[in-house]
């Protein structure tokens, strides 16, 4: 296996559904390339564990957030350090995350 090139270092990504499955694997691949991440999932324990794993394995900043992006109220009024807004098409758009990212 070829070591990652870290070609995404200095960039920030947002991965929804990061708690398991494809979202989790995409998060791992992006972190391996050096990308700082905001990982979102409905289950906080899963994304917190993923954030710890990625930070330790790839030395990147990862901010986990438990939010259901299908729920407009949760997106508009999340808990913690995440603040988001909703553009006209209804998709969630991150407008502020902790300064670590």
DSSP file (Angstrom, degrees, kcal/mol; ACC not computed):
  #  RESIDUE AA STRUCTURE BP1 BP2  ACC     N-H-->O    O-->H-N    N-H-->O    O-->H-N    TCO  KAPPA ALPHA  PHI   PSI    X-CA   Y-CA   Z-CA
    1    1 A X              0   0    0      0, 0.0     2,-0.3     0, 0.0     0, 0.0   0.000 360.0 360.0 360.0 130.8    0.0    0.0    0.0
    2    2 A X        -     0   0    0      1,-0.1     3,-0.1     0, 0.0     2,-0.0  -0.595 360.0-112.6 -77.1 134.2    1.4    3.4   -1.0
    3    3 A X        -     0   0    0     -2,-0.3    -1,-0.1     1,-0.1    29,-0.0  -0.335  43.1 -91.0 -64.5 150.2    1.5    5.9    1.9
    4    4 A X        -     0   0    0      1,-0.1    -1,-0.1    28,-0.1    29,-0.1  -0.240  24.5-140.5 -61.4 150.9   -0.9    8.9    1.5
    5    5 A X        -     0   0    0     -3,-0.1    -1,-0.1     0, 0.0    28,-0.1   0.614  23.4-135.6 -87.3 -13.6    0.5   12.0   -0.2
    6    6 A X    >   +     0   0    0     26,-0.3     3,-1.6     1,-0.1    27,-0.1   0.809  51.0 152.1  59.3  31.9   -1.2   14.5    2.2
    7    7 A X  T 3   +     0   0    0      1,-0.3    27,-0.1     3,-0.0    -1,-0.1   0.616  64.6  56.9 -69.0 -11.8   -2.2   16.4   -1.0
    8    8 A X  T >  S+     0   0    0     25,-2.1     3,-2.0    22,-0.2    28,-0.3   0.303  74.6 135.6-101.3   8.9   -5.3   17.8    0.8
    9    9 A X  T <   +     0   0    0     -3,-1.6    26,-0.2    24,-0.5     3,-0.1  -0.307  68.2  28.1 -57.9 137.0   -3.4   19.3    3.7
   10   10 A X  T 3  S+     0   0    0     24,-0.7    -1,-0.3     1,-0.4     2,-0.3   0.314 100.5 105.9  91.6  -7.8   -4.6   22.8    4.5
   11   11 A X    <   -     0   0    0     -3,-2.0    25,-2.4    23,-0.2     2,-0.4  -0.688  59.9-141.4-102.8 158.8   -8.1   22.1    3.2
   12   12 A X  E     -a   36   0A   0     -2,-0.3     2,-0.3    23,-0.2    25,-0.2  -0.973  17.5-170.3-121.9 133.1  -11.3   21.6    5.3
   13   13 A X  E     -a   37   0A   0     23,-2.8    25,-2.4    -2,-0.4     2,-0.5  -0.880  14.8-147.3-122.3 155.6  -14.0   19.0    4.5
   14   14 A X  E     -a   38   0A   0     -2,-0.3     2,-0.5    23,-0.2    25,-0.2  -0.988  15.0-171.8-120.2 125.5  -17.4   18.3    5.8
   15   15 A X  E     -a   39   0A   0     23,-2.4    25,-3.0    -2,-0.5     3,-0.5  -0.971   5.1-161.3-121.3 119.5  -18.6   14.7    5.8
   16   16 A X  E    S+a   40   0A   0     -2,-0.5    25,-0.2     1,-0.2    52,-0.1  -0.668  78.3  29.0 -92.5 154.9  -22.2   13.9    6.6
   17   17 A X  S >  S+     0   0    0     23,-0.5     3,-0.8    -2,-0.3     6,-0.5   0.819  76.6 146.7  67.7  29.9  -23.2   10.4    7.6
   18   18 A X  T 3   +     0   0    0     22,-2.8    23,-0.2    -3,-0.5    -1,-0.1   0.532  44.6  85.4 -79.2  -5.7  -19.7   10.0    9.1
   19   19 A X  T 3  S-     0   0    0     21,-0.4     2,-0.3     1,-0.1    -1,-0.2   0.786 103.8 -13.9 -68.2 -27.4  -20.8    7.7   11.9
   20   20 A X  S X> S+     0   0    0     -3,-0.8     4,-1.0    27,-0.0     3,-0.8  -0.968 104.2  15.1-161.7 172.5  -20.6    4.5    9.9
   21   21 A X  H 3> S-     0   0    0     -2,-0.3     4,-2.0     1,-0.2     3,-0.2  -0.176 117.9  -5.2  60.2-138.3  -20.4    2.9    6.4
   22   22 A X  H 3> S+     0   0    0      1,-0.2     4,-2.7     2,-0.2    -1,-0.2   0.876 133.4  55.1 -61.4 -42.1  -19.4    5.0    3.4
   23   23 A X  H <> S+     0   0    0     -3,-0.8     4,-2.1    -6,-0.5    -5,-0.2   0.891 108.8  49.0 -59.8 -39.7  -19.3    8.3    5.3
   24   24 A X  H  X S+     0   0    0     -4,-1.0     4,-2.0    -7,-0.4    -1,-0.2   0.913 112.8  46.8 -65.4 -43.4  -16.9    6.8    7.9
   25   25 A X  H  X S+     0   0    0     -4,-2.0     4,-2.3     2,-0.2    -2,-0.2   0.869 110.6  52.0 -69.2 -37.1  -14.6    5.4    5.1
   26   26 A X  H  X S+     0   0    0     -4,-2.7     4,-2.6     2,-0.2     5,-0.2   0.916 108.7  52.2 -63.0 -42.1  -14.6    8.7    3.2
   27   27 A X  H  X S+     0   0    0     -4,-2.1     4,-2.5    -5,-0.2    -2,-0.2   0.918 109.7  48.8 -59.1 -44.6  -13.6   10.5    6.4
   28   28 A X  H  X S+     0   0    0     -4,-2.0     4,-2.3     1,-0.2    -1,-0.2   0.917 111.5  49.0 -61.8 -44.0  -10.7    8.1    6.9
   29   29 A X  H  X S+     0   0    0     -4,-2.3     4,-1.0     2,-0.2    -2,-0.2   0.910 113.2  46.3 -64.8 -42.5   -9.6    8.6    3.3
   30   30 A X  H  <>S+     0   0    0     -4,-2.6     5,-2.2     1,-0.2     3,-0.5   0.912 112.7  49.5 -66.8 -42.5   -9.7   12.4    3.5
   31   31 A X  H ><5S+     0   0    0     -4,-2.5     3,-2.0     1,-0.2    -1,-0.2   0.886 105.4  58.0 -63.3 -38.5   -7.9   12.5    6.8
   32   32 A X  H 3<5S+     0   0    0     -4,-2.3   -26,-0.3     1,-0.3    -1,-0.2   0.796 104.6  52.4 -61.5 -27.4   -5.2   10.2    5.4
   33   33 A X  T 3<5S-     0   0    0     -4,-1.0   -25,-2.1    -3,-0.5   -24,-0.5   0.350 127.1-101.3 -91.0   5.1   -4.6   12.8    2.8
   34   34 A X  T < 5 +     0   0    0     -3,-2.0   -24,-0.7     1,-0.3     2,-0.3   0.508  69.7 149.0  94.9   4.9   -4.2   15.5    5.4
   35   35 A X      < -     0   0    0     -5,-2.2    -1,-0.3   -26,-0.2     2,-0.3  -0.543  44.8-131.0 -76.8 135.0   -7.6   17.2    5.3
   36   36 A X  E     -a   12   0A   0    -25,-2.4   -23,-2.8   -28,-0.3     2,-0.4  -0.630  35.9-151.5 -78.0 145.1   -9.1   18.7    8.4
   37   37 A X  E     -ab  13  62A   0     24,-2.1    26,-2.8    -2,-0.3     2,-0.5  -0.910  33.3-158.2-131.9 148.3  -12.6   17.6    8.9
   38   38 A X  E     -ab  14  63A   0    -25,-2.4   -23,-2.4    -2,-0.4     2,-0.5  -0.988  30.3-163.1-110.7 112.3  -16.0   18.4   10.3
   39   39 A X  E     -ab  15  64A   0     24,-2.0    26,-2.2    -2,-0.5     2,-0.4  -0.882   6.0-169.2-106.2 126.0  -17.7   15.0   10.7
   40   40 A X  E     +ab  16  65A   0    -25,-3.0   -22,-2.8    -2,-0.5   -23,-0.5  -0.896  17.4 144.4-117.2 140.3  -21.5   14.9   11.1
   41   41 A X  E     - b   0  66A   0     24,-1.7    26,-1.8    -2,-0.4     6,-0.0  -0.966  54.5-112.7-161.5 163.7  -23.8   12.1   12.1
   42   42 A X  S    S+     0   0    0     -2,-0.3     2,-0.7    24,-0.2    26,-0.1   0.772 103.5  67.2 -71.3 -25.5  -26.9   11.5   14.1
   43   43 A X     >  -     0   0    0      1,-0.2     4,-1.6    24,-0.1     3,-0.3  -0.862  65.3-165.9-104.0 110.6  -25.1    9.5   16.7
   44   44 A X  H  > S+     0   0    0     -2,-0.7     4,-2.5     1,-0.2     5,-0.2   0.856  85.3  58.2 -62.7 -38.4  -22.6   11.6   18.7
   45   45 A X  H  > S+     0   0    0      1,-0.2     4,-2.0     2,-0.2    -1,-0.2   0.879 106.0  50.3 -63.3 -35.9  -20.7    8.7   20.2
   46   46 A X  H  > S+     0   0    0     -3,-0.3     4,-2.1     2,-0.2    -1,-0.2   0.924 113.7  42.4 -69.0 -44.1  -19.8    7.3   16.8
   47   47 A X  H  X S+     0   0    0     -4,-1.6     4,-2.5     2,-0.2    -2,-0.2   0.830 112.5  53.9 -75.6 -28.6  -18.5   10.6   15.4
   48   48 A X  H  X S+     0   0    0     -4,-2.5     4,-2.2     2,-0.2    -1,-0.2   0.924 111.0  46.7 -66.4 -42.1  -16.6   11.4   18.6
   49   49 A X  H  X S+     0   0    0     -4,-2.0     4,-2.3    -5,-0.2    -2,-0.2   0.902 112.8  49.7 -64.3 -40.7  -14.9    8.0   18.4
   50   50 A X  H  X S+     0   0    0     -4,-2.1     4,-2.8     2,-0.2     5,-0.2   0.917 109.0  52.0 -63.8 -43.1  -14.1    8.5   14.7
   51   51 A X  H  X S+     0   0    0     -4,-2.5     4,-2.6     1,-0.2     5,-0.2   0.929 110.4  48.3 -59.5 -45.7  -12.7   12.0   15.5
   52   52 A X  H  X S+     0   0    0     -4,-2.2     4,-2.0     1,-0.2    -1,-0.2   0.919 113.0  48.9 -60.1 -43.8  -10.4   10.5   18.1
   53   53 A X  H  X S+     0   0    0     -4,-2.3     4,-2.6     1,-0.2     5,-0.2   0.932 113.9  44.6 -61.5 -47.6   -9.3    7.8   15.8
   54   54 A X  H  X S+     0   0    0     -4,-2.8     4,-2.6     1,-0.2     6,-0.4   0.888 111.9  51.5 -69.2 -39.8   -8.5   10.1   12.9
   55   55 A X  H  X S+     0   0    0     -4,-2.6     4,-1.3    -5,-0.2    -1,-0.2   0.912 115.6  42.6 -62.4 -41.7   -6.7   12.7   15.0
   56   56 A X  H  < S+     0   0    0     -4,-2.0    -2,-0.2    -5,-0.2    -1,-0.2   0.906 120.3  40.7 -71.0 -42.4   -4.5   10.0   16.5
   57   57 A X  H  < S+     0   0    0     -4,-2.6    -2,-0.2    -5,-0.2    -3,-0.2   0.851 131.3  20.5 -77.3 -34.6   -3.8    8.1   13.2
   58   58 A X  H  < S-     0   0    0     -4,-2.6    -3,-0.2    -5,-0.2    -2,-0.2   0.403  92.3-124.3-121.6   0.8   -3.4   11.0   10.8
   59   59 A X     <  +     0   0    0     -4,-1.3     2,-0.3    -5,-0.3    -4,-0.2   0.928  65.0 132.8  53.5  50.8   -2.5   14.0   12.9
   60   60 A X        -     0   0    0     -6,-0.4     2,-0.4    -5,-0.1    -1,-0.2  -0.921  62.6-106.3-126.4 154.7   -5.3   16.2   11.6
   61   61 A X        -     0   0    0     -2,-0.3   -24,-2.1    39,-0.1     2,-0.4  -0.675  38.8-177.3 -80.3 131.8   -7.9   18.3   13.4
   62   62 A X  E     -b   37   0A   0     -2,-0.4     2,-0.6   -26,-0.2   -24,-0.2  -0.990  13.3-162.6-134.9 125.3  -11.4   16.7   13.4
   63   63 A X  E     -b   38   0A   0    -26,-2.8   -24,-2.0    -2,-0.4     2,-0.3  -0.929  12.5-156.6-108.0 113.6  -14.5   18.3   14.8
   64   64 A X  E     -b   39   0A   0     -2,-0.6     2,-0.3   -26,-0.2   -24,-0.2  -0.657  12.0-177.5 -87.9 146.3  -17.3   15.8   15.5
   65   65 A X  E     -b   40   0A   0    -26,-2.2   -24,-1.7    -2,-0.3     2,-0.9  -0.973  23.2-142.4-145.3 130.0  -20.9   17.0   15.6
   66   66 A X  E     +b   41   0A   0     -2,-0.3    13,-0.3   -26,-0.2     2,-0.3  -0.809  48.7 134.8 -90.1 107.1  -24.1   15.1   16.4
   67   67 A X        -     0   0    0    -26,-1.8     2,-0.9    -2,-0.9   -24,-0.1  -0.978  52.5-136.1-153.7 139.8  -26.7   16.6   14.1
   68   68 A X    >   -     0   0    0     -2,-0.3     3,-2.3   -26,-0.1     7,-0.3  -0.864  15.4-162.0 -96.9 104.7  -29.4   15.1   11.8
   69   69 A X  T 3  S+     0   0    0     -2,-0.9    -1,-0.1     1,-0.3    23,-0.1   0.597  87.4  65.4 -67.9  -8.9  -29.1   17.2    8.6
   70   70 A X  T 3  S+     0   0    0      1,-0.1     2,-0.8    21,-0.1    -1,-0.3   0.619  87.7  79.3 -81.8 -13.3  -32.6   16.1    7.6
   71   71 A X    <>  -     0   0    0     -3,-2.3     4,-2.1     1,-0.2     3,-0.2  -0.846  66.1-162.4-101.3 106.0  -34.0   17.9   10.6
   72   72 A X  H  > S+     0   0    0     -2,-0.8     4,-2.3     1,-0.2     5,-0.2   0.859  90.3  52.4 -57.2 -39.8  -34.3   21.7    9.8
   73   73 A X  H  > S+     0   0    0      1,-0.2     4,-1.8     2,-0.2    -1,-0.2   0.910 110.1  48.0 -64.4 -42.6  -34.6   22.6   13.5
   74   74 A X  H  4 S+     0   0    0     -3,-0.2    -1,-0.2     1,-0.2    -2,-0.2   0.867 112.9  49.0 -66.0 -36.0  -31.5   20.6   14.4
   75   75 A X  H >< S+     0   0    0     -4,-2.1     3,-0.5    -7,-0.3     9,-0.4   0.889 114.2  44.5 -71.0 -39.2  -29.6   22.2   11.6
   76   76 A X  H 3< S+     0   0    0     -4,-2.3    -2,-0.2     1,-0.2    -1,-0.2   0.772 127.2  28.3 -77.0 -25.6  -30.6   25.8   12.5
   77   77 A X  T 3< S+     0   0    0     -4,-1.8    -1,-0.2    -5,-0.2    -2,-0.1  -0.484  80.5 168.9-135.5  63.9  -30.1   25.4   16.2
   78   78 A X    <   -     0   0    0     -3,-0.5     2,-0.2     4,-0.2   -11,-0.1  -0.292  34.1-111.5 -74.7 162.5  -27.3   22.8   16.8
   79   79 A X  S >  S+     0   0    0    -13,-0.3     3,-0.7    -5,-0.1     2,-0.1  -0.588  73.5   1.7 -86.0 153.9  -25.6   22.2   20.2
   80   80 A X  T 3  S-     0   0    0     -2,-0.2   -15,-0.1     1,-0.2    -2,-0.0  -0.388 117.9 -17.7  81.2-145.6  -22.0   23.1   20.9
   81   81 A X  T 3  S+     0   0    0     -2,-0.1     2,-0.4     2,-0.0    -1,-0.2   0.485 103.2  98.3 -84.7  -5.8  -19.5   24.7   18.6
   82   82 A X    <   +     0   0    0     -3,-0.7     2,-0.4    15,-0.1    15,-0.2  -0.715  45.0 178.7 -90.9 129.9  -21.2   24.1   15.3
   83   83 A X  E     +C   96   0B   0     13,-2.4    13,-1.8    -2,-0.4    12,-1.4  -0.999   8.8 175.2-127.6 131.9  -23.3   26.9   13.7
   84   84 A X  E     -C   94   0B   0     -9,-0.4     2,-0.3    -2,-0.4    10,-0.2  -0.906  15.7-155.0-133.2 160.5  -24.9   26.4   10.4
   85   85 A X  E     -C   93   0B   0      8,-2.6     8,-2.4    -2,-0.3     2,-0.6  -0.866  17.8-126.6-127.7 166.0  -27.3   28.2    8.1
   86   86 A X  E     -C   92   0B   0     -2,-0.3     6,-0.2     6,-0.2     5,-0.0  -0.941  19.6-151.0-118.0 112.6  -29.7   27.1    5.4
   87   87 A X    >   -     0   0    0      4,-1.0     3,-2.1    -2,-0.6     6,-0.0  -0.183  42.3 -85.0 -69.6 174.7  -29.4   28.6    1.9
   88   88 A X  T 3  S+     0   0    0      1,-0.3    -1,-0.1     2,-0.1    -2,-0.0   0.715 123.5  61.4 -57.2 -27.3  -32.5   28.8   -0.2
   89   89 A X  T 3  S-     0   0    0      2,-0.1    -1,-0.3     1,-0.1     3,-0.1   0.482 111.5-113.6 -84.3   0.1  -32.4   25.3   -1.6
   90   90 A X  S <  S+     0   0    0     -3,-2.1     2,-0.2     1,-0.3    -2,-0.1   0.352  71.5 133.7  89.7  -7.6  -32.8   23.7    1.8
   91   91 A X        -     0   0    0      1,-0.1    -4,-1.0    -5,-0.0    -1,-0.3  -0.531  61.7-111.0 -76.3 144.6  -29.3   22.2    2.0
   92   92 A X  E     -C   86   0B   0     -2,-0.2     2,-0.4    -6,-0.2    -6,-0.2  -0.553  33.2-167.9 -74.6 136.7  -27.4   22.7    5.2
   93   93 A X  E     -C   85   0B   0     -8,-2.4    -8,-2.6    -2,-0.3     2,-0.4  -0.991  19.2-131.4-129.1 125.0  -24.3   24.9    4.9
   94   94 A X  E     +C   84   0B   0     -2,-0.4   -10,-0.2   -10,-0.2     3,-0.1  -0.615  30.2 169.0 -75.4 125.2  -21.7   25.2    7.6
   95   95 A X  E     +     0   0B   0    -12,-1.4     2,-0.3    -2,-0.4   -11,-0.2   0.586  65.9  15.5-111.8 -16.2  -21.0   28.8    8.3
   96   96 A X  E     +C   83   0B   0    -13,-1.8   -13,-2.4     2,-0.0    -1,-0.4  -0.929  58.3 168.4-157.4 133.5  -18.9   28.5   11.5
   97   97 A X        -     0   0    0     -2,-0.3   -15,-0.1   -15,-0.2   -59,-0.0  -0.906  54.5 -62.3-133.8 166.3  -17.1   25.7   13.2
   98   98 A X    >   -     0   0    0     -2,-0.3     3,-2.0     1,-0.2    -1,-0.1  -0.079  52.9-110.7 -48.7 147.3  -14.6   25.8   16.0
   99   99 A X  T 3  S+     0   0    0      1,-0.3    -1,-0.2     2,-0.2    -2,-0.0   0.687 108.3  81.1 -58.3 -20.1  -11.4   27.7   15.2
  100  100 A X  T 3         0   0    0      1,-0.3    -1,-0.3   -38,-0.0   -39,-0.1   0.792 360.0 360.0 -58.3 -27.9   -9.4   24.5   15.2
  101  101 A X    <         0   0    0     -3,-2.0    -1,-0.3   -65,-0.1    -2,-0.2   0.452 360.0 360.0 -87.5 360.0  -10.6   23.8   11.7
